[in-house]
Amino acid sequence: MSLWLIRAGRYGERESLALDEGLSLIGWEELPDLAGIGSREELEELVRATYPDAGKGRIANWVGQLWRFRELIEVGDLVVLPLKTRAAIAIGKITGPYLYRSDLPSDAHHTRATEWLVTDLPRSRFEQDLLYSFGAFMTVCQLQRHQAEERIKAILGGAPVAPTSEEGSEEPTAPVDLEQYAADDLTEFIGRRFKGHELARLVDGILRSQGYQTLVSPEGADGGVDIIAGSGPMGFDAPRLCVQVKSGETPIGSAVLRELQGTMHNFNADQGLLVAWGGFAGPLLKEARHLHFTVRLWDAGQVVEQLLRRYEQLSPSLQAELPLKRIWVRLPESAEEQG
C-alpha cells in the first residue's frame, strides 16, 4: 500500500466535486481518454502532440504525473487531498481503476474512484514535516518521506500524528508552496501562543483593525458570545456582530452554529462570526450555506488570512507578539499548472 498526494485544482476548484462524488480528479482537460495508452512512451507522444508549445522539462513532469495517476496508483492505496477552500486535509482510499468520465466537467474527466475516509482533519493536527510534504506543487506525487504512510494510518486509527526524524526518500522531488509553508508555520505558532481565551483576544484585534468597536467577554462562562462588535465611532452602527470563538483542535458541529444564531437574536445583532480553530464538521458547513448573508465561518486558515491581510493595521502590541516580515520570492514554473 502506498500514500499519494492528489490535488483537486490549483485553487481547490474541484474539491467539492471530488468529495461529493467520491473521486480523485486531475485536470489536463485537453487530453483524451488515457485508458488505451499502452506505454509511458506512447503517453509522452500524446502529451507532446496535445501541448506542442510546452518545454521538454514540463512535458516530462506532466507525463510522470499522468502515468502515476493512471498506472502506478493501485486500488487500496491511500490518498491525501490538502483542501484549499478551508484549513483541512481529506484522506481517502482508492477503490477503482483509472476512468475517463465524459459526464463530468471538462477539467475533471480523468478520475479514480475514492472512498473518502475523513474530510475535515484540521491542518493543525499535522506536524510541520508532513505539511511540508503536502505542500508540493505537483498535482500527483507519492509521499514517502518522514514515515508519512505509517503516520497517516495512525491518525486514521485515532492516534495523534507523531513527529519523526527519519528522512527516507521521495520521488520525484517537487517544488514546495512556500506561501502555504509560511502559513502553516504561522498557524502552528498561533496555536501555541494563543490558546483558549487568548484566541478571542487575537480575533478581537483583527476586528478592531477592520474598524469595529468591540467588547470582549471575560474569560470563563461567556453566555454564548465571546465578542460583540459594532461599526461607527461608538459601535452603535450596523453591521453589529456577535462572535463565538472556539479554540479546540477538533471540528465543531451544528449545535454551536445554532447557539450562535440564538445569541444573535438575543443581542439584536445583524450578523454573526463563528471562529473554530479546529475547523467545522461537514453537516455544519452544509447548514451554513443557507446563512451566507448572516453568518461567516473562520477556521485556522481564515484567521491567518485575515491576520495577514490586516497585519499593518493591528495594534503595536499584537504586532510585537506576532513579529512578521514581508518578503518577495520568485514563483516557480508551476508543476501543477495543468493539474
C-alpha positions as CSV (number, residue, x, y, z in Angstrom):
1,M,0.0,0.0,0.0
2,S,1.3,3.4,-0.9
3,L,0.4,7.0,0.0
4,W,-0.2,9.6,-2.7
5,L,-0.9,13.3,-2.9
6,I,-3.6,14.1,-5.4
7,R,-4.7,17.7,-5.6
8,A,-8.1,19.0,-6.9
9,G,-7.1,22.1,-8.7
10,R,-4.7,24.9,-8.0
11,Y,-7.3,26.9,-6.2
12,G,-9.4,24.0,-5.0
13,E,-12.0,24.4,-7.7
14,R,-12.6,20.6,-7.9
15,E,-12.7,19.9,-4.2
16,S,-16.4,19.8,-3.7
17,L,-16.9,17.6,-6.8
18,A,-14.2,15.2,-5.6
19,L,-15.6,14.9,-2.1
20,D,-19.2,14.8,-3.1
21,E,-18.8,12.2,-5.9
22,G,-16.2,10.0,-4.2
23,L,-13.4,10.7,-6.7
24,S,-9.8,11.7,-7.1
25,L,-9.7,14.1,-10.0
26,I,-7.0,15.7,-12.1
27,G,-7.0,18.3,-14.9
28,W,-5.3,18.1,-18.3
29,E,-8.7,18.6,-19.9
30,E,-7.3,18.7,-23.4
31,L,-6.1,15.1,-23.2
32,P,-8.5,12.3,-24.3
33,D,-9.2,9.0,-22.5
34,L,-5.9,7.5,-21.4
35,A,-7.2,4.0,-20.8
36,G,-6.0,2.7,-24.1
37,I,-2.4,4.1,-23.8
38,G,-0.1,1.1,-23.9
39,S,3.1,2.5,-22.5
40,R,4.7,5.6,-20.9
41,E,6.4,6.3,-24.3
42,E,3.0,6.4,-26.0
43,L,1.7,8.7,-23.3
44,E,4.6,11.0,-23.9
45,E,3.9,11.2,-27.6
46,L,0.3,12.1,-26.9
47,V,1.2,14.8,-24.4
48,R,3.7,16.3,-26.8
49,A,1.1,16.3,-29.6
50,T,-1.5,17.9,-27.3
51,Y,0.8,20.6,-25.9
52,P,3.3,21.4,-28.7
53,D,4.4,24.6,-27.0
54,A,5.4,23.0,-23.7
55,G,9.1,22.6,-23.0
56,K,10.9,19.3,-22.6
57,G,11.1,19.5,-18.8
58,R,7.4,20.4,-18.4
59,I,6.4,17.5,-20.7
60,A,8.4,15.1,-18.7
61,N,6.9,16.4,-15.5
62,W,3.3,16.0,-16.8
63,V,3.9,12.6,-18.2
64,G,5.3,11.4,-14.9
65,Q,2.2,12.6,-13.0
66,L,-0.3,11.3,-15.5
67,W,1.4,7.9,-15.6
68,R,1.3,7.6,-11.8
69,F,-2.3,8.6,-11.8
70,R,-3.3,6.1,-14.4
71,E,-0.9,3.2,-13.9
72,L,1.1,3.3,-10.6
73,I,-1.6,4.2,-8.1
74,E,-3.3,0.9,-7.1
75,V,-6.7,0.1,-5.6
76,G,-6.3,0.2,-1.8
77,D,-3.7,3.0,-1.8
78,L,-4.3,5.9,0.4
79,V,-4.6,9.5,-1.0
80,V,-4.2,12.8,0.7
81,L,-6.1,15.9,-0.5
82,P,-5.0,19.2,1.1
83,L,-8.0,21.4,0.8
84,K,-7.6,24.9,-0.5
85,T,-11.0,26.2,0.5
86,R,-10.5,25.5,4.2
87,A,-7.7,24.7,6.5
88,A,-8.3,20.9,6.5
89,I,-6.9,17.7,5.0
90,A,-9.0,15.0,3.4
91,I,-7.8,11.4,3.4
92,G,-9.2,8.6,1.2
93,K,-8.6,5.2,-0.2
94,I,-8.5,4.4,-3.9
95,T,-11.3,2.0,-4.8
96,G,-11.2,1.8,-8.6
97,P,-9.0,1.9,-11.7
98,Y,-8.5,5.0,-13.9
99,L,-11.7,6.0,-15.6
100,Y,-12.4,8.8,-18.1
101,R,-15.7,10.4,-17.1
102,S,-17.1,12.4,-20.0
103,D,-20.2,13.2,-17.9
104,L,-18.2,15.4,-15.6
105,P,-17.0,18.9,-16.2
106,S,-14.2,19.3,-18.8
107,D,-11.5,19.8,-16.1
108,A,-12.5,16.6,-14.3
109,H,-12.6,13.9,-16.9
110,H,-9.6,11.9,-15.5
111,T,-10.7,10.1,-12.4
112,R,-10.1,7.4,-9.8
113,A,-12.9,6.2,-7.6
114,T,-12.1,7.1,-4.0
115,E,-13.7,6.4,-0.6
116,W,-13.1,9.5,1.5
117,L,-12.4,8.2,5.0
118,V,-12.2,11.7,6.6
119,T,-12.7,15.1,5.0
120,D,-12.2,17.6,7.9
121,L,-8.9,16.9,9.6
122,P,-7.5,20.3,10.7
123,R,-4.1,21.1,9.3
124,S,-3.1,22.0,12.8
125,R,-3.3,18.2,13.7
126,F,-0.3,17.5,11.4
127,E,3.4,18.1,12.2
128,Q,5.2,20.6,10.1
129,D,7.3,17.9,8.3
130,L,4.1,16.3,6.9
131,L,2.6,19.6,6.0
132,Y,5.8,20.4,4.1
133,S,5.3,17.2,2.0
134,F,1.7,18.1,1.5
135,G,2.9,21.4,0.1
136,A,4.5,20.0,-3.1
137,F,3.3,22.0,-6.1
138,M,2.8,18.8,-8.1
139,T,-0.8,17.5,-8.7
140,V,0.2,13.9,-8.3
141,C,3.1,12.5,-6.3
142,Q,4.0,9.7,-3.9
143,L,4.6,10.6,-0.3
144,Q,7.3,8.5,1.4
145,R,9.4,10.9,3.5
146,H,9.1,11.0,7.3
147,Q,7.2,7.7,7.6
148,A,4.2,9.5,6.1
149,E,2.2,6.4,5.3
150,E,2.5,4.9,8.8
151,R,1.7,8.2,10.4
152,I,-1.4,8.8,8.2
153,K,-2.6,5.3,9.1
154,A,-2.1,6.1,12.8
155,I,-4.2,9.2,12.6
156,L,-6.9,7.3,10.8
157,G,-6.9,4.9,13.7
158,G,-7.4,7.8,16.1
159,A,-3.8,8.3,17.3
160,P,-2.1,11.7,17.2
161,V,0.3,12.4,14.4
162,A,3.7,12.0,16.0
163,P,6.9,13.7,14.8
164,T,9.7,11.7,13.2
165,S,13.3,12.4,12.4
166,E,13.6,9.8,9.7
167,E,14.3,11.2,6.3
168,G,13.6,8.5,3.8
169,S,13.3,9.3,0.1
170,E,10.6,10.7,-2.1
171,E,10.4,10.6,-5.9
172,P,10.0,13.0,-7.6
173,T,11.4,15.9,-5.6
174,A,8.8,18.6,-6.1
175,P,9.0,22.4,-5.6
176,V,7.2,23.4,-2.4
177,D,4.4,26.0,-2.0
178,L,6.4,28.4,0.2
179,E,3.3,30.6,0.9
180,Q,1.5,27.6,2.3
181,Y,4.5,26.6,4.2
182,A,4.8,30.0,5.8
183,A,1.0,30.0,6.6
184,D,1.4,26.6,8.3
185,D,4.3,27.8,10.3
186,L,2.3,30.8,11.5
187,T,-0.7,28.6,12.2
188,E,1.4,26.4,14.4
189,F,2.8,29.4,16.3
190,I,-0.6,30.9,16.9
191,G,-2.0,27.6,18.0
192,R,0.7,27.5,20.8
193,R,0.8,31.2,21.6
194,F,-3.0,32.0,21.6
195,K,-4.6,29.1,23.4
196,G,-8.1,29.3,25.0
197,H,-9.4,32.8,25.6
198,E,-6.2,34.2,24.0
199,L,-7.6,33.3,20.6
200,A,-10.6,35.5,21.3
201,R,-8.2,38.3,22.0
202,L,-6.5,37.8,18.7
203,V,-9.8,37.8,16.8
204,D,-10.7,40.9,18.6
205,G,-7.5,42.6,17.4
206,I,-8.3,41.6,13.8
207,L,-11.9,43.0,14.1
208,R,-10.6,46.3,15.6
209,S,-8.1,46.5,12.7
210,Q,-11.2,46.4,10.4
211,G,-12.7,49.4,12.1
212,Y,-15.1,47.7,14.6
213,Q,-15.6,48.8,18.1
214,T,-15.6,45.7,20.3
215,L,-16.3,44.3,23.7
216,V,-14.6,41.0,24.7
217,S,-16.3,38.8,27.3
218,P,-14.2,38.0,30.4
219,E,-12.6,34.5,30.5
220,G,-14.9,31.9,31.7
221,A,-18.7,31.5,31.1
222,D,-19.5,33.8,28.2
223,G,-23.2,33.4,27.8
224,G,-22.8,32.2,24.2
225,V,-20.8,35.2,23.0
226,D,-17.1,35.9,23.2
227,I,-17.1,39.3,21.4
228,I,-19.7,41.8,20.4
229,A,-18.8,44.3,17.8
230,G,-20.4,47.3,16.0
231,S,-19.5,49.9,13.5
232,G,-19.3,53.6,13.9
233,P,-17.5,55.8,16.4
234,M,-19.2,54.2,19.4
235,G,-20.0,50.8,17.9
236,F,-23.8,51.6,17.6
237,D,-24.0,51.3,13.9
238,A,-24.6,48.3,11.6
239,P,-23.4,45.8,11.0
240,R,-23.5,44.6,14.6
241,L,-21.8,41.3,15.2
242,C,-21.9,38.5,17.7
243,V,-18.7,36.4,17.7
244,Q,-18.2,33.0,19.1
245,V,-14.6,31.7,19.3
246,K,-13.7,28.0,19.8
247,S,-10.0,27.3,20.3
248,G,-10.2,23.5,20.3
249,E,-8.4,21.3,17.8
250,T,-11.3,19.2,16.6
251,P,-14.0,20.3,14.1
252,I,-17.2,21.6,15.7
253,G,-20.7,20.6,14.9
254,S,-24.0,22.3,14.1
255,A,-25.1,22.8,17.7
256,V,-22.6,25.6,18.1
257,L,-23.9,27.3,14.9
258,R,-27.4,27.2,16.2
259,E,-26.3,28.5,19.6
260,L,-24.7,31.5,17.8
261,Q,-28.0,32.1,15.9
262,G,-29.8,32.3,19.2
263,T,-27.2,34.6,20.7
264,M,-27.5,36.9,17.6
265,H,-31.3,37.1,18.3
266,N,-30.8,37.9,22.0
267,F,-28.3,40.7,21.2
268,N,-30.3,42.0,18.3
269,A,-27.2,41.5,16.1
270,D,-27.3,41.8,12.3
271,Q,-24.6,39.2,11.7
272,G,-22.6,36.5,13.4
273,L,-19.0,35.3,13.1
274,L,-18.1,31.7,14.2
275,V,-14.4,31.1,14.7
276,A,-13.3,27.5,15.2
277,W,-9.6,26.9,15.2
278,G,-10.1,23.2,14.6
279,G,-12.5,23.7,11.7
280,F,-16.1,22.7,11.0
281,A,-17.8,19.3,10.5
282,G,-19.5,18.6,7.2
283,P,-23.1,19.0,8.5
284,L,-22.3,22.4,9.9
285,L,-20.8,23.5,6.6
286,K,-23.9,22.4,4.7
287,E,-26.2,24.2,7.2
288,A,-24.1,27.4,7.0
289,R,-24.6,27.6,3.2
290,H,-28.1,28.8,3.9
291,L,-26.8,31.5,6.3
292,H,-24.4,33.1,3.9
293,F,-25.7,36.6,4.3
294,T,-25.9,36.5,8.2
295,V,-23.1,34.2,9.4
296,R,-19.4,33.8,8.5
297,L,-17.1,31.0,9.4
298,W,-13.4,31.3,10.2
299,D,-11.2,28.3,10.7
300,A,-7.5,28.5,11.4
301,G,-6.8,29.2,7.7
302,Q,-9.2,32.2,7.6
303,V,-7.9,33.6,10.9
304,V,-4.3,33.5,9.4
305,E,-5.6,35.0,6.1
306,Q,-7.4,37.9,7.9
307,L,-4.4,38.4,10.1
308,L,-2.0,38.8,7.2
309,R,-4.5,41.0,5.3
310,R,-4.8,43.4,8.2
311,Y,-1.3,43.0,9.8
312,E,-0.2,46.6,9.3
313,Q,-3.4,47.9,10.9
314,L,-3.0,45.7,14.0
315,S,-2.1,47.3,17.3
316,P,1.6,47.6,18.1
317,S,1.2,45.2,21.0
318,L,-0.2,42.4,18.8
319,Q,2.4,43.0,16.1
320,A,5.1,42.6,18.8
321,E,3.6,39.3,19.8
322,L,3.4,38.2,16.1
323,P,6.5,39.6,14.5
324,L,6.3,39.1,10.7
325,K,8.3,40.3,7.8
326,R,7.1,40.5,4.2
327,I,9.4,39.0,1.6
328,W,9.3,38.6,-2.2
329,V,10.1,35.3,-3.9
330,R,10.0,34.2,-7.5
331,L,7.2,31.9,-8.3
332,P,8.4,28.6,-9.7
333,E,7.1,27.4,-13.1
334,S,4.2,25.6,-11.5
335,A,4.3,21.8,-11.8
336,E,0.5,21.6,-11.2
337,E,-0.3,24.2,-14.0
338,Q,-2.3,21.6,-15.9
339,G,-3.5,19.6,-12.9
